[in-house]
Amino acid sequence: MAKAAVVAGMLAVLVVLAGCSREPPEQRLRERISTMQAALEERNASAFMDGVAEDFAGPGGMDRAALQQIVRAQVLANASIGVTLGPAEVELQGQRATVRFSALATGGNRFLPERAQAWEVTSAWRDGDDGWRLYYADWKPRGGQ
């Protein structure tokens, strides 16, 4: 009887552990990107910045604080923000990843976009206890404009 209880206990632990298994790294990264995209479209700068590492670096020496100001400015300037991402090319390197994609950003009033810009984006991500975080990004106007 005691042996059956030990086996049942071990099976229960295995079931709990199987339920706690993490999703594959690439899937979690794609979900993070999707969450950040949705945050921009919802004009939620804080939720977008949740995916950005404290040591973020961008073009021209941009740091996390400067990126946050750019995102906030866009939220304030546009009653509506649209972000359409092209297919993402993901290269995993252990706990880090490079993701390349195109993005079309639109902004304007609630019903019609007044502005649109297409970008080619290269981003670098780091996986940790708090999930994937963006630590580097560079973007250029699509078509090299």
VENKA-V445568 format. One record per helix or strand of 2 or more residues. SS is the DSSP state (h for helix, s for strand). FROM is the first residue (numbers start at 1). LEN is the number of residues. If there is no record, write none. Layout:
[[SS FROM LEN] [SS FROM LEN]]
//
This chain:
[[h 2 18] [h 25 17] [h 45 5] [s 52 6] [h 59 3] [h 64 14] [s 80 6] [s 89 5] [s 96 13] [s 113 16] [s 131 11]]
//
